[in-house]
Amino acid sequence: MSFWTYLLHCADRTYYTGHTDDLDKRLYQHQEGILGGYTSTRRPVELVWAEAFATREEAKAAELKIKNWSRAKKEALIARDWDRLKRASIPPAERRARPIRIPERSREAVPSDVEAATAQVLASLENAPRLRSGNRGEDGSVPAPPPVIVLVRPQLGENIGKAARAMLNFGLTELRLVAPRDGWPNPDAGPAASGADVVLAEATVYDSLAAAVADCTTVYATTVRKRGVTKPVLTPEAAAKQVHASAGCSAYVFGPERSGLETDDVALAHSIVTVPINPEFGSLNLAQAVILLAYEWSKGVALASPPDVPLDPPAPQGELEQLVEHLRRDLDAAGYFFPPERTEATLRTLRTALTKTGWSHNDIRMMHGIITALGRTKKPS
């Protein structure tokens, strides 16, 4: 049995990367919009590149690698132009710092064994010296692969969809399902995923937890209850640090909504992950548990954050004094200062309160306008 990694050219000229064990069926699903998600609104699609691998893990690894490539790299791969692909793989900053000249070769010189050639190119990219850029660590090391999320005997399709949404929020895409109660695919999962269709489309189903984590070097069982199994117990933060330090594939395992993981499930894990929680109410739903672990893992990767918007600087003291004087005049006219001998103490308290806030120039202008508006005599209707 072969597993395929493939590239589709969409109607809007973008590229979609995926993997499957049935290329013809998957292409038909994309063309008909059966899978939903990214390609369903960008049809028709065209298969422009595909490569067969011996195992699903190899195909998935190739998909994850290619998915993050630039358009130039993808188009070089489609054209099987290895020189162009190698050139496009060098970060722009490194090209400027250390220009590399690649010898000209005709495309006829490309080996006929495409799989071997692709593997050779990918391997050469992994071993090429790099500056501190791209997806490598500051010491030049390759970061650990993202953990996979394994849902054991999930009951509701809606909860699977919500878990997929939580995953994609924090950059996780590989979802594995163990014996889902209502089968798979589940029509209730899509709406609950709120656009995380790529996670659902690539989700894989297994008969047992052992099969689902067979390729994983570290397995973390999530549970808040004692299971009679002696395992190291970690917080989500500690588990995330271990995942980032691991060279192999890691898995976060979650149990059914109603009962959680069984003792035999926990026995397969290397460590238990539990969340410090209110002992009087220790119930987390599935998506909440997934998002807690996904968030802690995401702290070690470069996800997009809202841009920092600098606060306006505080206004000069002179502007603040003008505001205090404006308040004094209007309050005096309204008869606020009573008894009169308390006027200075009241003004001192007012000035103290205003100087605590760090008013900006615009804040003070607004307050002047408010005070003026409140002091106007109301016109008779």
PyMOL commands that set and color helices and strands:
alter all, ss='L'
color gray80, all
select helices_A, chain A and resi 23-32+38-41+56-67+71-78+82-88+92-97+107-109+114-127+157-169+189-193+197-201+209-212+236-245+263-267+286-298+317-333+340-355+361-375
alter helices_A, ss='H'
color red, helices_A
select strands_A, chain A and resi 3-9+15-20+46-53+148-152+175-178+204-206+218-222+233-234+250-254+271-273
alter strands_A, ss='S'
color yellow, strands_A
deselect
rebuild
show_as cartoon
